[in-house]
Amino acid sequence: MKPKRVLIAAGSAGFLALLAIGLVQLASTRSQTTANITEGGVQAPAAQSKLTLAQVRARLTGSPPPLAALHAQGGELLPGGSGVVRARLAALRGHPLVINKWASWCAPCRAELAAFERASVSEGREVAFIGIDSGDTSRSDALALLRTFSLSYPSYYDQSGQVGTAITDSSFTPVTVFYDRQGAQYIHQGPYPSQAKLEQDVRRYALDA
């Protein structure tokens, strides 16, 4: 009888071990599933893989020359006052244009840069994007923020805030200005909550679609 009891005990121990492993795996699966569900009960989209600046430029190869010139300066913080910025805008006349005014100290500006990063790639063959770092007292802070993204377009450093205010007709940040091919303007006050909303306005106000 003793050997039989030993076998039963060993079998029970093995069963319990397998059961424990199964419960751990089930809990892990449920945890991962829960993490992918939003508060509204809708499954969140999978995280998008981040592109490098070289990959961004490769995707935009073949853009019209004025837009390609912007892509070549992607992620840079360019110097220049009103005359320099106005000259750049004049060179882009006839192309749909999106100007985003931001600052490194502006939390909503930082939050929406990811949407601009992706939208400028998906729309960048047809639409010009430009940033204006307006009213930012620290150029180094602005550069540090830009290095965390792979923006396909440059920004102009506007420490006084005068250029950004003149172009956006607003002293607030963030502000986004859209121009269609004919130069018609639309100004959006406040941050963009998502890439989808930004691209919707790009198509509506810049591409007139």
C-alpha positions as CSV (number, residue, x, y, z in Angstrom):
1,M,0.0,0.0,0.0
2,K,2.8,2.4,0.8
3,P,4.2,2.5,-2.8
4,K,0.7,3.2,-4.1
5,R,0.3,6.1,-1.7
6,V,3.6,7.6,-2.9
7,L,2.6,7.4,-6.5
8,I,-0.8,9.1,-5.7
9,A,1.0,11.8,-3.8
10,A,3.5,12.4,-6.6
11,G,0.7,12.5,-9.2
12,S,-1.3,15.0,-7.1
13,A,1.8,17.2,-6.8
14,G,2.4,17.2,-10.5
15,F,-1.2,18.0,-11.2
16,L,-1.2,20.9,-8.8
17,A,2.0,22.2,-10.3
18,L,0.5,22.2,-13.8
19,L,-2.6,23.8,-12.5
20,A,-0.6,26.6,-10.9
21,I,1.3,27.2,-14.2
22,G,-2.0,27.4,-16.1
23,L,-3.5,29.9,-13.7
24,V,-0.4,32.1,-13.9
25,Q,-0.5,32.1,-17.7
26,L,-4.2,32.8,-17.7
27,A,-3.7,35.8,-15.3
28,S,-0.9,37.1,-17.5
29,T,-3.1,36.9,-20.6
30,R,-6.0,38.7,-18.9
31,S,-3.6,41.4,-17.7
32,Q,-2.3,42.0,-21.2
33,T,-5.8,42.1,-22.6
34,T,-6.9,44.5,-20.0
35,A,-4.0,46.8,-20.7
36,N,-5.1,47.0,-24.3
37,I,-8.6,48.0,-23.5
38,T,-9.5,51.7,-23.0
39,E,-11.9,53.0,-20.5
40,G,-14.6,53.0,-23.1
41,G,-14.2,49.3,-23.7
42,V,-12.6,49.7,-27.1
43,Q,-9.4,47.9,-27.8
44,A,-6.5,50.4,-28.1
45,P,-4.5,50.3,-31.4
46,A,-1.1,48.6,-31.2
47,A,1.8,51.0,-30.5
48,Q,3.3,52.3,-33.7
49,S,7.0,51.6,-34.2
50,K,9.0,54.8,-34.2
51,L,10.8,55.8,-37.4
52,T,14.3,57.3,-37.5
53,L,14.9,60.5,-39.3
54,A,16.6,58.7,-42.1
55,Q,13.6,56.4,-42.5
56,V,11.3,59.5,-42.5
57,R,13.3,61.1,-45.3
58,A,13.4,57.9,-47.3
59,R,9.6,57.7,-47.1
60,L,9.3,61.2,-48.5
61,T,11.8,60.7,-51.3
62,G,10.4,62.2,-54.6
63,S,8.6,65.1,-53.0
64,P,8.5,68.4,-54.9
65,P,11.7,70.4,-54.5
66,P,10.4,73.0,-52.0
67,L,9.0,70.3,-49.8
68,A,12.2,68.1,-50.2
69,A,14.2,71.1,-49.0
70,L,12.1,71.1,-45.8
71,H,12.6,67.3,-45.3
72,A,16.4,67.8,-45.7
73,Q,16.2,70.1,-42.6
74,G,13.9,67.8,-40.6
75,G,14.3,68.2,-36.9
76,E,16.5,71.3,-37.1
77,L,15.9,74.6,-35.2
78,L,16.7,77.3,-37.7
79,P,17.6,80.9,-36.8
80,G,15.9,83.8,-38.4
81,G,13.5,86.6,-37.8
82,S,10.3,87.7,-39.7
83,G,12.1,88.3,-43.0
84,V,13.6,84.9,-43.1
85,V,10.4,83.1,-42.2
86,R,8.4,85.2,-44.7
87,A,10.9,84.4,-47.4
88,R,10.5,80.6,-46.7
89,L,6.7,80.9,-46.8
90,A,6.9,82.8,-50.1
91,A,9.0,79.9,-51.6
92,L,6.3,77.5,-50.6
93,R,3.5,79.5,-52.2
94,G,1.2,77.3,-54.3
95,H,1.7,74.3,-52.0
96,P,-0.6,73.4,-49.1
97,L,1.1,74.5,-45.9
98,V,0.7,73.7,-42.2
99,I,2.5,76.0,-39.6
100,N,2.6,74.8,-36.0
101,K,3.5,77.3,-33.3
102,W,5.0,75.6,-30.2
103,A,7.3,76.0,-27.3
104,S,9.3,73.6,-25.1
105,W,7.7,74.8,-21.9
106,C,4.2,74.3,-23.3
107,A,2.9,70.8,-22.2
108,P,0.1,70.7,-24.8
109,C,2.7,71.5,-27.5
110,R,4.9,68.6,-26.4
111,A,1.8,66.3,-26.3
112,E,0.8,67.0,-29.9
113,L,4.2,66.7,-31.5
114,A,3.8,63.0,-31.9
115,A,0.7,63.7,-34.1
116,F,2.7,66.2,-36.2
117,E,5.6,63.7,-36.4
118,R,3.3,61.0,-38.0
119,A,1.0,63.3,-40.0
120,S,4.0,65.1,-41.6
121,V,5.1,61.8,-43.0
122,S,1.8,60.6,-44.2
123,E,0.9,63.9,-45.9
124,G,4.4,65.3,-46.5
125,R,4.7,64.5,-50.2
126,E,1.9,67.0,-50.9
127,V,1.8,69.3,-47.8
128,A,4.6,71.5,-46.4
129,F,5.0,71.5,-42.7
130,I,6.9,74.2,-40.7
131,G,7.3,74.7,-37.0
132,I,7.8,78.0,-35.1
133,D,9.3,77.7,-31.7
134,S,7.8,80.9,-30.4
135,G,8.4,82.7,-27.1
136,D,10.9,80.0,-26.0
137,T,13.6,81.5,-23.8
138,S,15.8,78.4,-23.9
139,R,17.1,77.3,-27.3
140,S,18.8,74.3,-25.6
141,D,15.4,73.1,-24.1
142,A,13.8,73.4,-27.6
143,L,16.6,71.4,-29.2
144,A,16.3,68.7,-26.5
145,L,12.6,68.3,-27.2
146,L,13.1,68.1,-31.0
147,R,15.7,65.3,-30.5
148,T,13.0,63.1,-29.0
149,F,11.1,63.1,-32.3
150,S,11.8,62.4,-35.9
151,L,10.1,65.5,-37.4
152,S,10.3,65.7,-41.2
153,Y,10.4,69.5,-41.2
154,P,12.4,72.2,-39.5
155,S,11.3,74.8,-36.9
156,Y,12.3,78.5,-36.7
157,Y,13.5,79.8,-33.4
158,D,11.4,82.8,-32.5
159,Q,12.6,83.8,-29.0
160,S,10.7,87.1,-28.9
161,G,7.5,85.5,-30.0
162,Q,6.8,88.3,-32.4
163,V,7.0,86.1,-35.6
164,G,4.7,83.5,-34.2
165,T,2.2,86.0,-33.0
166,A,2.1,87.8,-36.3
167,I,1.7,84.6,-38.4
168,T,-0.9,82.9,-36.1
169,D,-2.7,86.1,-35.0
170,S,-2.4,84.7,-31.4
171,S,-0.1,85.0,-28.4
172,F,-1.1,81.6,-27.2
173,T,0.5,78.2,-27.9
174,P,-0.1,75.8,-29.5
175,V,-1.7,77.3,-32.6
176,T,-1.8,75.7,-36.0
177,V,-2.3,77.6,-39.3
178,F,-3.4,76.0,-42.5
179,Y,-3.0,77.4,-46.0
180,D,-4.5,75.9,-49.1
181,R,-2.9,76.2,-52.6
182,Q,-4.7,79.5,-53.2
183,G,-3.5,81.0,-49.9
184,A,-6.7,80.7,-48.0
185,Q,-6.0,80.6,-44.3
186,Y,-7.6,78.7,-41.4
187,I,-6.3,79.0,-37.8
188,H,-6.8,76.3,-35.2
189,Q,-6.3,77.3,-31.5
190,G,-5.2,74.7,-29.1
191,P,-3.6,71.2,-29.3
192,Y,-4.5,68.3,-31.5
193,P,-5.5,65.3,-29.5
194,S,-4.6,62.7,-32.2
195,Q,-3.0,62.2,-35.6
196,A,-6.4,61.4,-37.0
197,K,-7.9,64.8,-36.0
198,L,-4.9,66.6,-37.4
199,E,-5.0,64.8,-40.7
200,Q,-8.7,65.5,-40.9
201,D,-8.0,69.2,-40.7
202,V,-5.0,68.9,-43.1
203,R,-7.3,67.4,-45.7
204,R,-10.1,69.9,-45.0
205,Y,-8.2,73.2,-44.8
206,A,-4.9,72.6,-46.6
207,L,-5.9,70.1,-49.3
208,D,-9.5,71.4,-49.6
209,A,-10.7,67.8,-49.8
